Amino acid sequence: MEPLEEKEMQVAYDVNPRTTEILHHLLEPNRVRDRDDYLVIEDLKQKASEYKSERISRKQSCICPQKGPKLILVVRTRTF
């Protein structure tokens, strides 16, 4: 097995049309995947934001006082 320094030197100095083509070939699918991942992440953030907003809206509608008559029920129990 080659030492790390030797590998780094080969990668750093062995630039030619073939290696450039190989690296470009590896780069393109990764770039596309990165873009797709970014779109999925942004979509999930948007959905999370909508869900949170809807949850807050529902919570506030439960807290808001209702207009009109209110019914108060009082239950008393006796122990003998």
Order of alpha helices (4+ residues) and beta strands (2+ residues): alpha-alpha
